[in-house]
Amino acid sequence: MFVGHYGASFVWWLGDRHRQPQKRSVIRPAPYLFRWSKLVTDRQPSPSAQFSKLLSRFPAEIVALVKRSLPKLRRAFPGSNEIVYDYSNSAVVSFSMSERGYEAIVAMAIFPGWVRLYFDKSLPDAKGLLKGSGSKVRSVTLKTAADLDRGDIHALINAAIKHSGVTFPRTGSTRMIIKSESKKRKPTKSARA
């Protein structure tokens, strides 16, 4: 073996590696590719899919009422944000120009036995439709989606829009935002018994 310019210490450092062919290395994808592919496969479902899943825990007649009522409310509030909150025994859909549900013009609460439309308590109610003694909101119960076409409820919706001072765009679709989703749901009384 030729020692040459580097001396014997260099040959000792190389050891037997200079005589043996090197093993072929296994080609492994870069870790960032795994992260990217995980992002692609672990996407969140769309807000409408999440909302459909949320509605599936309610009785069929309530789901049908909500599905017939929402398009009418979307037409009443074009370009607004539809903010969905998931609670243990209900769901609330707020129509707001911001992404904050408490700034809602109108909110629809979905319970297992009924659907209510909530308005600001300070809203003038000449016909006495709004019920409840809450400190911030009062409500009217929807029996059918056609209730939204009644003149008195339609007048309440228009009054709520005027009271909020919001100007809607001429065209525009609402954007659904799922704000909260319960990860662990408490069992209901019927499930515990």
C-alpha positions in Angstrom: 0.0 0.0 0.0 1.2 3.4 -0.9 1.5 5.7 2.2 2.5 8.8 0.2 2.2 12.3 1.5 -0.2 11.7 4.3 1.8 9.2 6.2 0.8 6.0 8.1 -1.8 7.7 10.3 -4.0 8.4 7.3 -3.9 4.7 6.3 -4.8 3.7 9.9 -7.7 6.1 9.8 -9.1 4.6 6.6 -8.7 1.1 8.0 -10.2 -1.6 5.8 -12.8 0.7 4.2 -10.5 1.5 1.3 -10.3 -2.2 0.3 -14.0 -3.2 0.7 -16.8 -2.0 -1.6 -19.2 0.2 0.1 -22.7 -1.1 0.9 -25.5 0.4 -1.1 -27.6 2.8 1.0 -31.3 2.5 1.2 -33.2 5.4 -0.3 -35.6 6.9 2.2 -37.9 9.7 1.6 -37.2 13.0 3.3 -39.1 13.6 6.5 -40.7 16.7 5.1 -42.4 14.6 2.5 -44.1 12.5 5.2 -45.3 15.7 6.9 -46.7 17.0 3.6 -48.4 13.7 2.7 -49.9 13.5 6.2 -51.3 17.0 5.8 -52.9 15.9 2.5 -54.5 12.8 3.9 -55.5 14.2 7.4 -57.6 17.1 6.1 -60.5 18.3 8.2 -63.9 17.6 6.7 -65.6 20.6 5.2 -67.7 22.8 7.5 -70.9 21.6 5.8 -69.9 17.9 6.4 -69.1 18.7 10.0 -72.5 20.5 10.4 -74.3 17.5 8.8 -72.5 15.2 11.3 -73.5 17.5 14.1 -77.2 17.5 13.0 -77.2 13.7 12.8 -77.7 13.5 16.6 -81.0 15.3 16.5 -84.4 13.8 15.6 -85.3 13.5 11.9 -88.1 16.1 12.0 -85.8 18.7 13.7 -83.1 18.0 11.0 -85.7 18.5 8.3 -86.9 21.8 9.8 -83.3 23.1 10.1 -82.5 22.1 6.5 -85.6 23.9 5.2 -85.0 27.0 7.4 -81.3 27.6 6.8 -81.6 28.5 3.1 -84.3 31.1 4.0 -82.1 32.6 6.7 -79.1 32.6 4.3 -81.1 34.6 1.8 -82.0 37.1 4.5 -78.4 37.6 5.5 -76.3 37.5 2.3 -72.6 37.6 2.7 -72.7 37.0 6.4 -70.8 34.4 8.5 -72.8 31.4 9.7 -71.1 30.5 12.9 -71.9 27.1 14.4 -71.5 26.3 18.1 -71.9 22.7 19.3 -73.1 22.3 22.8 -73.9 19.1 24.8 -77.7 19.2 24.1 -78.0 21.8 21.4 -76.4 23.5 18.5 -76.5 27.2 17.7 -76.1 28.8 14.2 -75.4 32.6 14.5 -75.6 34.9 11.5 -73.0 37.7 12.0 -70.8 39.9 9.8 -67.8 39.2 12.0 -66.5 35.8 13.1 -67.8 36.3 16.7 -71.1 34.7 17.4 -72.0 37.0 20.2 -72.3 39.8 17.6 -75.0 37.9 15.8 -77.9 39.6 14.1 -80.0 36.5 14.6 -79.2 33.1 16.0 -81.0 29.8 15.5 -80.8 27.4 18.4 -81.4 23.7 17.6 -82.7 21.5 20.4 -83.9 17.9 20.3 -87.5 19.0 20.6 -87.7 22.4 19.0 -85.9 25.1 17.0 -85.8 28.7 18.2 -84.8 32.0 16.6 -83.0 34.4 19.0 -83.1 38.2 18.7 -81.5 41.0 20.7 -83.6 41.8 23.8 -83.7 45.5 22.9 -85.4 44.8 19.6 -88.8 46.4 19.4 -91.6 43.7 19.4 -94.9 45.4 18.8 -96.8 42.1 18.4 -95.3 40.4 21.5 -93.9 37.4 19.6 -90.6 37.2 21.4 -90.6 35.1 24.6 -88.2 34.7 27.4 -86.7 36.8 30.1 -83.0 36.6 29.3 -80.7 39.5 30.0 -79.5 39.6 26.4 -81.8 37.8 24.0 -85.4 36.7 23.5 -86.7 34.0 21.1 -89.5 32.8 18.9 -90.1 29.1 18.4 -90.2 27.8 14.8 -92.8 25.1 14.2 -92.2 24.9 10.4 -89.9 26.6 7.9 -92.9 28.4 6.6 -92.9 30.4 9.8 -90.0 32.4 8.5 -92.3 33.6 5.6 -94.9 34.9 8.0 -95.1 38.7 8.0 -94.6 39.1 11.7 -91.4 37.0 11.9 -90.2 38.5 8.6 -90.7 42.0 10.2 -88.7 40.9 13.2 -85.8 39.8 11.0 -85.9 43.1 9.1 -86.0 45.0 12.4 -83.0 43.0 13.6 -81.0 43.9 10.5 -81.9 47.5 10.9 -81.1 47.4 14.6 -77.7 45.9 13.9 -76.8 48.7 11.4 -75.2 46.2 9.0 -75.2 46.7 5.3 -75.1 43.5 3.3 -73.5 43.1 -0.1 -75.9 42.8 -3.0 -74.6 39.3 -3.8 -72.6 37.0 -1.7 -73.0 33.6 -0.1 -72.7 32.9 3.6 -69.6 31.3 5.0 -70.0 28.5 7.5 -67.5 28.5 10.4 -67.5 25.7 13.0 -66.3 27.4 16.1 -66.5 24.7 18.7 -67.0 21.0 18.6 -67.3 18.9 21.7 -64.7 16.2 21.8 -66.1 14.3 24.7 -69.8 14.4 25.1 -71.4 13.6 28.4 -73.9 10.8 28.3 -77.5 11.8 28.3 -79.9 10.9 31.1 -81.5 8.1 29.0 -78.0 6.6 28.3 -77.1 6.6 32.0 -80.3 4.9 33.1 
